[in-house]
Amino acid sequence: MISVYIPLLCFHFYTVVNPKSEGNVVLFSIIGGLYWLLGSAGILVLIIVFGSRVSEKICSVQDIMQTVEVPDGDEGKLLLFLFYLNAGEPRDCRGPCLLFCCYAHIAK
C-alpha cells in the first residue's frame, strides 16, 4: 500500500505547486490538489502508525513467552528459539514470533 501512496503524494504536490493557469480553474485546482494531497498523506500516516504498532506487538515476543504456560516437552524448543532470537546480529522476528503467538494461543 505504501508504494501506491508515495507516488500519489508526489503527484498531488506537483498539482498543488503547478496549478493550471486558466482563470477560476487555478483556485479550484489548488483546493482539489490540497484535498487529495492531505487525504493521501493521512492514509499513509495511518498505514505507518498501525503497521508499527503491529510490528511492536509481534516483536515483543519475549514478554509473551514469559506469561504463556509451555508444555514440558516444548521448553527446550522455546529456549532454542529464544537463543536464536538473541544470538548475534539483529533478526527480523515477525515471522517466527507470529507463528509462536499462534501456537501459544492454540495451546491454551
Backbone as JSON, one array per atom type, in Angstrom:
{
  "sequence": "MISVYIPLLCFHFYTVVNPKSEGNVVLFSIIGGLYWLLGSAGILVLIIVFGSRVSEKICSVQDIMQTVEVPDGDEGKLLLFLFYLNAGEPRDCRGPCLLFCCYAHIAK",
  "N": [[0.81, -1.19, 0.0], [1.95, 1.21, 0.74], [3.65, 1.74, -1.33], [1.98, 2.7, -3.27], [0.91, 5.12, -2.31], [3.05, 6.91, -1.94], [4.02, 7.77, -4.56], [1.58, 8.99, -5.28], [1.45, 11.1, -3.43], [3.6, 12.65, -4.36], [2.67, 13.32, -6.93], [0.29, 14.75, -6.32], [1.37, 16.85, -4.83], [2.82, 18.1, -6.83], [0.7, 18.95, -8.49], [-0.49, 20.84, -6.83], [1.53, 22.73, -6.5], [2.06, 23.52, -9.16], [-0.41, 24.72, -10.55], [-3.15, 24.65, -12.98], [-3.29, 27.29, -15.33], [-5.72, 28.88, -15.86], [-7.78, 31.19, -15.35], [-10.49, 30.99, -13.15], [-10.09, 28.35, -12.66], [-7.68, 27.92, -11.47], [-7.85, 28.36, -8.66], [-9.68, 26.34, -7.97], [-8.2, 24.11, -8.76], [-6.01, 24.23, -7.02], [-7.27, 23.94, -4.51], [-8.53, 21.42, -4.84], [-6.25, 19.86, -5.33], [-4.89, 20.17, -2.87], [-6.74, 18.94, -1.17], [-6.66, 16.21, -2.04], [-3.94, 15.77, -1.63], [-3.63, 16.05, 1.18], [-5.39, 14.04, 1.95], [-4.14, 11.7, 0.91], [-1.74, 11.82, 2.33], [-2.71, 11.54, 4.94], [-3.81, 8.94, 4.9], [-1.47, 7.49, 4.4], [-0.04, 8.05, 6.75], [-1.71, 6.77, 8.63], [-1.42, 4.08, 7.81], [1.33, 3.68, 8.32], [1.5, 4.19, 11.1], [-0.27, 2.26, 12.29], [0.88, -0.03, 11.24], [3.42, 0.0, 12.47], [2.63, -0.37, 15.11], [1.58, -2.97, 15.03], [3.91, -4.35, 14.34], [5.49, -3.86, 16.62], [4.02, -5.25, 18.55], [4.2, -7.87, 17.64], [6.95, -8.28, 17.72], [7.49, -8.18, 20.41], [7.88, -10.6, 21.67], [9.22, -11.85, 23.75], [8.14, -10.97, 26.16], [5.63, -12.11, 25.93], [6.3, -14.8, 25.9], [7.1, -15.25, 28.52], [4.77, -15.19, 29.95], [3.14, -17.2, 29.03], [2.07, -20.51, 29.51], [4.03, -23.29, 28.91], [4.07, -26.53, 27.53], [5.8, -29.36, 29.0], [7.47, -30.8, 27.21], [8.05, -28.95, 25.25], [9.66, -26.97, 26.29], [12.42, -26.96, 25.82], [12.51, -26.42, 23.07], [11.49, -23.85, 23.12], [13.49, -22.48, 24.55], [15.64, -22.78, 22.75], [14.6, -21.31, 20.64], [14.51, -18.75, 21.82], [17.28, -18.35, 22.22], [18.05, -18.29, 19.55], [16.82, -15.92, 18.69], [18.17, -14.02, 20.24], [20.84, -14.27, 19.6], [23.83, -13.04, 18.21], [23.66, -11.09, 15.25], [21.05, -8.63, 14.6], [17.72, -9.81, 14.0], [14.99, -10.37, 11.76], [12.1, -10.68, 13.3], [9.43, -11.09, 12.86], [8.07, -13.18, 11.42], [8.76, -15.79, 12.72], [7.96, -15.11, 15.36], [5.28, -14.49, 15.1], [4.29, -16.98, 14.37], [4.86, -18.38, 16.74], [3.2, -17.01, 18.55], [0.68, -17.68, 17.55], [0.79, -20.45, 17.99], [0.97, -20.48, 20.79], [-1.5, -19.4, 21.45], [-3.25, -21.31, 20.48], [-2.51, -23.47, 22.06], [-3.54, -22.89, 24.54]],
  "CA": [[0.0, 0.0, 0.0], [2.79, 2.39, 0.83], [4.23, 2.0, -2.65], [1.0, 3.44, -4.08], [0.65, 6.45, -1.79], [4.19, 7.82, -2.07], [3.92, 8.48, -5.84], [0.41, 9.86, -5.24], [1.84, 12.32, -2.73], [4.43, 13.45, -5.28], [1.82, 13.84, -7.99], [-0.6, 15.78, -5.78], [2.18, 18.01, -4.5], [3.11, 18.78, -8.11], [-0.5, 19.65, -8.97], [-0.72, 22.0, -5.97], [2.56, 23.74, -6.76], [1.92, 23.96, -10.55], [-1.82, 24.61, -10.96], [-3.5, 25.1, -14.33], [-3.35, 28.76, -15.33], [-6.88, 29.32, -16.64], [-8.79, 31.93, -14.6], [-11.03, 30.44, -11.91], [-9.67, 26.96, -12.53], [-6.49, 27.88, -10.62], [-8.27, 28.19, -7.27], [-10.27, 25.0, -7.87], [-7.11, 23.15, -8.91], [-5.22, 24.25, -5.79], [-8.08, 23.36, -3.44], [-8.66, 19.99, -5.11], [-4.94, 19.23, -5.12], [-4.64, 20.12, -1.43], [-7.63, 17.92, -0.61], [-6.12, 14.88, -2.32], [-2.62, 15.68, -1.0], [-3.83, 15.79, 2.6], [-6.0, 12.72, 2.07], [-3.11, 10.68, 0.69], [-0.8, 11.88, 3.45], [-3.39, 10.99, 6.1], [-3.88, 7.48, 4.75], [-0.11, 6.98, 4.56], [0.28, 8.13, 8.17], [-2.45, 5.7, 9.3], [-0.78, 2.8, 7.47], [2.61, 3.58, 9.01], [1.29, 4.11, 12.55], [-0.82, 0.96, 12.67], [1.88, -1.04, 10.9], [4.45, -0.04, 13.51], [2.03, -0.97, 16.31], [1.53, -4.42, 14.82], [5.28, -4.85, 14.39], [5.92, -3.84, 18.02], [3.35, -6.33, 19.29], [4.74, -9.15, 17.21], [8.35, -8.4, 18.13], [7.6, -8.23, 21.87], [7.58, -12.0, 21.94], [9.82, -12.3, 25.0], [7.15, -10.73, 27.21], [4.57, -13.1, 25.76], [6.82, -16.12, 26.26], [7.2, -15.38, 29.97], [3.44, -15.31, 30.54], [2.44, -18.36, 28.48], [2.49, -21.8, 30.03], [4.52, -24.14, 27.83], [4.16, -27.94, 27.94], [7.15, -29.78, 29.38], [8.25, -31.23, 26.06], [8.37, -27.83, 24.37], [10.5, -25.98, 26.94], [13.7, -26.93, 25.12], [12.3, -25.71, 21.8], [11.31, -22.44, 23.45], [14.8, -21.94, 24.88], [16.4, -22.68, 21.5], [14.03, -20.19, 19.89], [14.99, -17.52, 22.47], [18.7, -18.21, 21.89], [18.12, -17.92, 18.13], [16.47, -14.5, 18.56], [19.13, -13.17, 20.94], [22.22, -14.54, 19.18], [24.47, -12.34, 17.1], [23.11, -9.93, 14.56], [19.59, -8.48, 14.72], [16.96, -10.64, 13.07], [13.6, -10.0, 11.53], [11.43, -11.67, 14.13], [7.98, -11.09, 12.66], [7.55, -14.49, 11.01], [8.8, -16.78, 13.79], [7.2, -14.67, 16.53], [3.86, -14.62, 14.78], [3.99, -18.41, 14.46], [4.85, -18.77, 18.14], [2.0, -16.46, 19.18], [-0.44, -18.52, 17.13], [0.92, -21.72, 18.69], [0.65, -20.26, 22.21], [-2.92, -19.16, 21.55], [-3.92, -22.6, 20.24], [-2.17, -24.38, 23.15], [-4.27, -22.53, 25.78]],
  "C": [[0.86, 1.26, 0.0], [3.35, 2.75, -0.54], [3.26, 2.72, -3.58], [0.89, 4.89, -3.62], [1.83, 7.41, -1.9], [4.2, 8.49, -3.44], [2.69, 9.4, -5.91], [0.71, 11.17, -4.52], [2.67, 13.23, -3.63], [3.58, 14.09, -6.36], [0.92, 14.96, -7.48], [0.16, 17.02, -5.35], [2.51, 18.81, -5.76], [1.89, 19.55, -8.61], [-0.85, 20.85, -8.11], [0.27, 23.11, -6.29], [2.44, 24.32, -8.17], [0.48, 23.82, -11.01], [-2.02, 25.03, -12.41], [-3.71, 26.6, -14.29], [-4.49, 29.28, -16.2], [-7.92, 29.95, -15.71], [-9.2, 31.31, -13.28], [-10.61, 29.0, -11.66], [-8.47, 26.85, -11.6], [-6.88, 27.62, -9.17], [-8.85, 26.79, -7.05], [-9.19, 23.92, -7.93], [-6.28, 23.08, -7.63], [-5.99, 23.6, -4.65], [-8.24, 21.85, -3.63], [-7.35, 19.25, -4.88], [-4.59, 19.12, -3.65], [-5.49, 19.05, -0.75], [-7.05, 16.52, -0.82], [-4.74, 14.69, -1.71], [-2.76, 15.34, 0.47], [-4.48, 14.42, 2.83], [-5.0, 11.6, 1.91], [-2.12, 10.64, 1.84], [-1.43, 11.28, 4.71], [-3.47, 9.47, 6.05], [-2.5, 6.85, 4.94], [0.3, 7.0, 6.03], [-0.43, 7.01, 8.94], [-1.81, 4.33, 9.05], [0.52, 2.63, 8.25], [2.42, 3.42, 10.51], [0.77, 2.74, 12.96], [0.13, -0.17, 12.31], [2.98, -1.14, 11.94], [3.9, -0.62, 14.81], [1.97, -2.49, 16.19], [2.93, -5.01, 14.92], [5.8, -4.89, 15.82], [5.3, -4.99, 18.8], [3.91, -7.69, 18.9], [6.17, -9.34, 17.72], [8.53, -8.37, 19.65], [7.34, -9.65, 22.36], [8.17, -12.47, 23.26], [8.88, -12.07, 26.17], [6.04, -11.77, 27.14], [5.05, -14.47, 26.22], [6.9, -16.32, 27.76], [5.84, -15.57, 30.63], [2.68, -16.55, 30.09], [2.98, -19.63, 29.12], [2.84, -22.72, 28.85], [4.55, -25.58, 28.33], [5.61, -28.36, 28.16], [8.02, -30.14, 28.18], [8.7, -30.09, 25.16], [9.25, -26.77, 25.02], [11.86, -25.85, 26.25], [13.6, -26.19, 23.8], [12.17, -24.22, 22.04], [12.65, -21.79, 23.78], [15.67, -21.79, 23.63], [15.91, -21.51, 20.66], [14.49, -18.86, 20.48], [16.47, -17.28, 22.18], [18.88, -17.77, 20.44], [17.84, -16.43, 17.97], [17.53, -13.58, 19.16], [20.56, -13.3, 20.44], [22.64, -13.63, 18.04], [23.74, -11.13, 16.57], [21.59, -9.84, 14.75], [18.87, -9.26, 13.64], [15.57, -10.05, 12.88], [12.75, -11.05, 12.21], [9.94, -11.78, 13.85], [7.43, -12.47, 12.31], [7.57, -15.51, 12.13], [7.97, -16.39, 15.0], [5.71, -14.79, 16.29], [3.44, -16.08, 14.87], [3.93, -18.87, 15.91], [3.6, -18.25, 18.84], [0.76, -17.27, 18.8], [-0.4, -19.87, 17.85], [0.53, -21.57, 20.16], [-0.85, -20.05, 22.4], [-3.7, -20.47, 21.38], [-3.7, -23.54, 21.43], [-2.94, -24.08, 24.44], [-5.45, -23.41, 26.02]]
}
